[in-house]
Amino acid sequence: MQKPKKEKLGQLLIRNRIITEEQLQQALERQGETGESLGRVLIDMKMVSEGALTSILARQIGLKYADLSNFDVDISACSLVDAEIARRYSLIPVGFNGDRLIVAMADPANVFALDDIRIMTGMQIEPMVATKEDIMAAISRYCQSDTEIDFSSDDLKMDGEDASDEAEMDNAPIVKYVNLLISEAVNDRASDVHIEPMENDVRVRFRIDGVLHEIRRNPKQLHPGVVARIKVMADMNIAEKRVPQDGRASVDIRGKPIDLRVASLPTIHGEKVVLRILDKSASLMSLEELGFSEDILEVYSRSFRKPYGTIMVTGPTGSGKTTTLYATLNVLNNIKHNIITVEDPVEYRLPLINQVQVHYKAGLTFSAALRSILRCDPDIVMIGEIRDPESAQIAIESALTGHLVLSTLHTNDAPSALTRLLEMGIEPFLIASAVDCVSSQRLARRLCDRCKEAYEPDPEFLEGVGFNWDNGGKVLYHPRGCPACNNTGFKGRIGIYEVLEVSEAIEHLVARNAPHVEIAAAARAEGMRTMREEGFIKVRSGMTSIEEVLRVIM
């Protein structure tokens, strides 16, 4: 009984020119081996997308298919169903058709779900079919992010003293609002939340993929309660509003623990609060996932697998340097190594690694910590940032005495790191002997796979920016924007790397105090690709746009 049904699906896909007869035969053979459904086999063999298959199945049972990534979802419809119930049944209300509620479902045959939603809303249900992945993404976005919360003057106190008391009493509306804000930021993949008091209102902005976006504006009277609540969460002094403060907090978003780093800053209109969202999964990313090309990763790996030496990671603030170092430590981390880090601040807690938090008021500076670390028998030392000549001197000497040292430095490109150390007063011969590799990096936004558009660029523009095709196709991609990427055209980021391996020739240049330009020329002659060249490779592969590369790399 099952086989004809599966063959019918296959013939339906052939009739709609989604697969060929030959592909169907291959899938049926695979199905005979695995015992899985034909639809799952076709998806696993990448012969058909889940969306295309769902669309065909919807047509087969006489229902409409909804591509939620491009669907105009009605927020008021979403609010009729609790998010937990929506997740349980893999469905989401998306709109109205007269007095009927349109509900996108992964399984429209689930009569229990249909009955529960009908009873809950008091409306007749008009089901549509959508992929489970799209439904879950829509639930995270609309059921959490856009839930309306009513704040009355009775709920919120208008002055700072009362707001502090309210926070201590766990004022439900304020708690609900702050939790919603953090949940929305996590769902939108934001790295930072900025709560900024203006003259007449409060502006909330999220930094998503390195770019700030204004999310909403709230009434000014909301501000004292929100700030007090966040301070209570982060164990900060809620009575002190005149000086900057720092704190940490942990929250739980649908069973997922989220760490927050909180900073407050007094401004003329009140305290600005910034929440840095620390995604622990980022610290567990592999070097391949960060965006290293195979040949560049081979050079970089060759350096950090040595038992001693210095590896420098350079770039501006927010370019992912610390994430790269953590990914490197994840490769090196095992019970046989004594790994000690000194950081300001310690953003991610890593197993098996001894992490030291800098504390300037107590006298625990980078240099003071490093001197103590070297007396603790380390194999690998990670320095969050080389900020002063003393730290640089200790780092270089540590590498020369048999330790592997990883650190960051603020320079524009890889060759500049060597001359920066010279400017800090480190002897040229020490730099030449101790530094094995310098990696400079930037983070470019990745084009949204759902909505990126192909176009033929202007040849004159390409020539002006130094872009050449290298025998590739004549089509590039640029962003368009869709609900899946918050209409930005980009989703996620990818690293662009420039890795300089300190060869014997470069050692000689550094030892004789050669200028940055000469070191860069020698590195390029030995095969080093600049960040712009590496970025253009990612443009040609369709990962990002040429404008985005030019935005992050001058």
N, C-alpha and C positions, 0 to 999 in steps of 0.2 A: 504493500500500500504506500510505503514511503517513497519508493524509487520513482514512480510516475510523477509524484508531486515535485520532487527535486528536478526531474527532467523538464517538467513544465516551467519551472523557474528559469532553467537554463535556456529553454527555447524563447522565453519571454525576453531574456537579456540579449539573445542573438537578434531577435526581431527588432529590438530597439537599438541595435548596433553598438551595444556596450561591450560585448565580447564576441569572439569568432567561434566557429565550430571547433577549430583546433584547440583553442583555449578551454572550451567547455570539456572536451575529451580529457585534456590534461588535468583539469580540476576534478573530474569524475574519478580518474585514476587515483589522484591524491586522496579523495574522499574515501575510496575503498580501502586505502591504507590506514587512514587516521580515524575513520568512523564519525568525523565531525559533520555538521550540516554543510550543504553545498555553499550557502551564503558565506559562512565563516571561512571555508577553504578559499573561495574566490577573493575575499578580503586579505587573507594571510598571504596569498600568492600575488597580491597587488595587481590583480586583473581588474578589480572594480573597487571603487571607494565605498565606504560605509554609507555616505550620503546618497550616492547613486543607487546602491542596492535598496536602501530604505525607501527611496522615491519610487522605485519599480514595485516593491512590495505594497506600498500604499495604494498605488494605482490598481494593483491586482485585487485588493480587498475593497476598492471603491472609496478610499479616503484621500484627502489632500495631503501633500507632503509639505512641511514647513522647514525651510533652511533658516534656522534661528540666527545664524551669523549675519544674515541680511534681512531679517524680519523686523518690522516696526512694532516692537512689543509695547502693549499698553500697560503702563505701570499700575494703574488703578485695578486692572484685572489681576495682576500678580499679587497685590495686597490682599486678595480675597482668600488666599490659601497659605497656611503656615509653611515656612520653609522646610521644617523637618518632615512634614507630611509629603511635600513635593518631592523631597529626596527619597523618601521611602517608596513612593510609587513611580519615581522617574517621570514626573510630569510637571508642567507649568502652565497656568492660564496666560494666554497671550493677547486676548482681545474679546470683543463682543460682536455678536451678529444679531441685532435686534434684542430680544430678551433671552438669547442663548449665550452661554459662556464658551468661548473657543479655548480648548485645552490641547496643547501639544504633548503627545505621549510617546514613550518608547515602546509601550505594549498596549495598543488600543483595545485589545481583547480582554484586558483585565477588568472584569465587570465589578469587582470589589472596589477598585479605585474609582471607577465611574460613579458607583453608588455613594461612596463616601464624599466625593467632591460635590455631588448633587445635593446631599443632605447638608453639608457644611455651608454651601453658598445659597441654597434655596433656588438654584437656577437649573434649567435644562442644559446638558453638556453637548457641545459639538466637538468631537475629537478630531485631531489632526495627528499625523505621524511625523516624528523627528528622531534624529539619532540621540542615543543616550548621552554621548559626549556633549552635544550641543545643549541638551536640556540641563545637564549639571552645570555647565558654564553659565547658562542663563539664570539658573537658580542662584548661583553665587553672586551674580551681578545685580539682578533685579530684586530678588526677595530679601537680600541682606542690605544692598547698597542704598536702595531708594525707598525703604520703609519710612513712612512719615511718623514722626514723634511729636506729640502735642506738648508744648511747654506753656503753662499758664503762669500768671504773676504769682499765684498761690504756691506753685511748685518751686519757683526760683526766687532767691533773695537777691535784691538789687545791689547791696553793698558788700564790700569785701569781707567784713567780719562775719556777717551772717552766712555768706557763701562758704567760708571755711567751716563753720559749724555744720552746714548742710552736708559738706563732703564727708566730714567725720561721721555723720549720722547715716551715711550711705543713701543719700537722696536718690530715689529710684529713677526719676527722669534724667538726672545728670549722669548717673552710672550707665543707664541705657544708651544715652547719647554718646558717651566716650567709648563704650564698647562697640557701638555701631560704627563710629569713626575709624577705630582700629581695624575692625572687621572689613570695612570697605577698602581701607588702604591695603590690607593683605590681599583681598580679592583682586584689586587693580594692580598688584605687583609693585606697589610704591615702595621706595627705599626710605623716604622721609615724609613726615607730616608736619606742615607749618601751620600753626594757629597764630594769626597775626591780628592784633587789635588795631582797627582804623579809627578815624574820628567818630564815625556814626554807626559802624558795624564791625563784625569780626570776619576776616577772610580766612578761608581754609584752602590750603594748596597741597597737592601731592607731587612729589618728584617721582616720575615714572620714566624708566629708561634714561635717567640722567637729565630730564627736562621737567621743569615745574609747570603744573597745570592747575588753574583755579577750579576748585570743585564746587564750592558754595560760599555764600555769605550768610551769616547768622546775625540775629539781633545783638546789639552790644551788651544787653543785660545778661546774656548767656555766658559771657566771657569769665567773670569771677568764679562762678561755680565750676566751669570746665577746668580752669587752671588749678583750682584747689583740689579737684578730684584727681587730676593727673599727678599733682604733687604728693598727695596721700599715697597713690599707687607706687610712686618712685621713692618713697621715704625721704621726701624733701621737706624743708621748713615752710609750712603754708602761711606763717605769719610774716615771713621776710619777703618783701616785694621790691627792695631797693638795690639788691645786688644779684648778680648772676648765680645760678645754682645748677648742679648736675646730679643726676640720679639714674637708677636702673629699675626696671619693672619687668614682670613676667605676666603674660595673660594667656588664656586658653581659647583659641578660636576653633570651635567644632572639633575638639579633641586634639588639636595641633598646638603645642606650646610655642609661643612667640616671645622672644626677648626684645625689650625696648630700651634704648638709651635716651634719656630725657635731658634736655637743656632748657633753662629759662633765661630770658634776657630782658631787663627792664627797658621799655621804650617810653616815648612821651605820651602814648595813648594807653599804656598798660603793659603787662608782661607778655612778650612773645614766647611761645613754647614750641620747641622742635622735638619731635619723636623720631629717632632713627630706628627703623625696623630691621632687626637682625635675623635674617633667614638662615637657620643652621644648615639647610641643604646646600647653600652656596659654599660653605666651608668644606663640604664633602664632594664638591665637583672635581672631576678629573681634569687633567691638563688638556686632553683632547676636547672635552666639552667647553672649555674656555675659549677655544678658537685657534689654537696653535696649528699651523700647517705642519704636515708630516716632516718636511726637511728642517724647518725651524725647530720643531720639538726635538728632533734628533740631536741638534747642536746643543740645545738647552739641557736635555737629559744627560748628555755626556759630561756636562760640567757639574751638575749637582750630585752625580753618582760617584764623584771623586771623594776620597776620605777627608780632604782638607782643601782650603781655598775660600775665596769670597765670591758670592753671587749677588749682584746688585740688580734690583728691579726699580726702574725709574718711571716717572710720569707725574702729571699734576694730581691734585687732590680729586678723589672720585674716579680715578682711572682704573681701579681694580687691582692695585698693587698688592694689597694685603690678601685678597682672595687668591691671587697667583701664588703667594708665599704659602698660604694654607694648603693649597692644592699640592704644592711641592712637598710640604711636610707630610701630607697624607701618604705620599709615595714612600717617604723615608721612615715613617713612623712604625717602629716595631719594638719589641721588648728588649732587643739587643742594644738599642741606642739610648743614650741619655740626652734627651732633647730639652733645652731650656729656652724660653722666649722672654723678652722684655718688651712690653708694649704699652702704649698710651692712647686709648684705653685697650684693655683686653676685650675684643668684640665677641669672639667665639671660644667656648670652652672645648678643648680637644682632649680626647682620652690619651693616656700614657705620656702626656707632655706637661712639663712643669712650666707654668705661665706666671710671669711676674708683672704686676701692675705698677707703673711708675706713680710715685706719690711725692710731688715736689715740696709740699708743705712739711713733710716728714724728712726731707732730705734724700729721698730715694729717686735720684735722677737716672737717666740712661747710663751715664758714665759710672755712677756709684753702683748701680745694679750690675753692670758688666764686670766691674772689678770683683764683685762677690761671686758672680756666676763662674768665673774662671777658676775659682777655688773649689768648685763643686763638681769637678771632673766631668765636664760636658763633652759629648761627641759632636753635637750640632747645636749651634746658637743662632736664634733668629732675633734680630734687632728691628723693632717696629719701624724706626726711622733714625737715620744718622742726622742729628741736628747740629752738632758742634764738633770742633776739631778733636776734643778729647775722646768722644765716642768713636769718631773715625779712626783715631790712632789705635785705640784698644781693639776695634774690629779687625783692622789690618794686621796687628801683631798677633791676634788670636788665630787668624788664618795661617800665619807663618809658623805658629807653634803647634800645628797639627789639628786644628779644628775646622769644621765646615761652617762658614758664617753666611747667613742669608740676611739681607737687609734692603731697605728702600731708601731712595734719595730723590729729591725733586730736581729733575733736569728735563729739558725738552726732548732729547734724543739719547741714544746709547753712548755715542762717543763723548758727549758732554759730561758724562758721569766721571770719566777718568780725569778730565781737566778740572772738574769741581773738587775732586779730592786733592789735586795739586794746590788749588786755591785755598783749601782748608789747612794747608801747611804740611801735608803728608809728603815725605821724601819720595821723589820719582821712582827710585829703585825699589822701594817697598811696595808701591802700587803695582809696578810691573811684575813683581814676584808673587803678590798675594791675590790679585783680582783675576779670576778665571773667565768670568762671563758677565756681560751687562745686558739686561733685557729692558727695553723701553716699550711702553704700551699706551694705548688709548682704547676706549670703549665706544663703539659705534652702534647705533640702533639697528636691529635686524628688521628687514621688511616683513610685513605680515603676509604669510603664505596664502591667506584666503583672498586678499584683495589687491596684491601688488599687480601693477599694470606694465606690460611691455611697451616700449616706444623706441623710435629711432632717434638717437641724439644728434645734435648739431655738430658736424665735424670740426668747425672752427672753434667751438667751445672746448671740445676734447683736446684739440691741438694746444689751445691756450693753457690748459691745466696739466699738460704733459701725459695725457692718457693715450695709450696705443692698444690695439686690439690683440696683438700676439696670436694671430691666426684664429681668434675666436669668432663667434657670430657677431652680427652687427646690431644686436638688440640688447638694450639695457632695461632695467626695471625702475619704476619710481612708485612712491606711495599713493594710495587713493583714499583709504579709510573705510572702515566698516564697524559694525557693533562689536565684533570679536576683538578689535584692537582699540576700542574707545574712539574710533574715527580719527586716529592719529596716522594710520598707515604703517605703523611700526609695532612690533611685539617682541620684547626681549632685546638683549644686547649681545654683541660678539666682540671678542678682543682682537685688536690689530697689533701685531708684535714686530719689533725690530730687535734681533738678537745679535750681539757682537761677541764673538769668541776671541779672547785675548791670545793671539798667536805669537810666535817668536818675533815676527816683524813688528807687530804692534807693541810688544814689550820693549823693543829697542826704541821705538818712537816715544813711548811714555818715559822711558829712562832718560832720554835727552830733552825732556820737557817740550815735545813737539806741540804745535797748536792743534786745536780741535779739528780744523778743516783738514789738516794733513792726516790725522788719525782716521777721520771719516772716509777720506779717499782711499786709504790703505785697506780699510775694512770692506769697502764696496768692491775693491779690486779682488779681494779674497772671496767674494760671493755674498756678502751681507746685503739683504734687501732692505730698503728704507721702509718706514711705516706707510708712506704714501703708496709705494709700489705694492706693498702687501695689501693695503686697503683696496687698490684697484683690482687686485686678483679676486677679492671677495665681491667687488662690484660686478666683474665679468661672470662670476658664478651665480649671480642673482640673489646673494645674501643681503646686500644692502644697496643703497643708492649712491651715486657719485657725489651728490650734494651733501649727503650725510658724512662721507669720508672727508670732504673738504671742510665740513663744519668742525670736525674734531682734530684734523691734522692740517696745519697751515703749510 
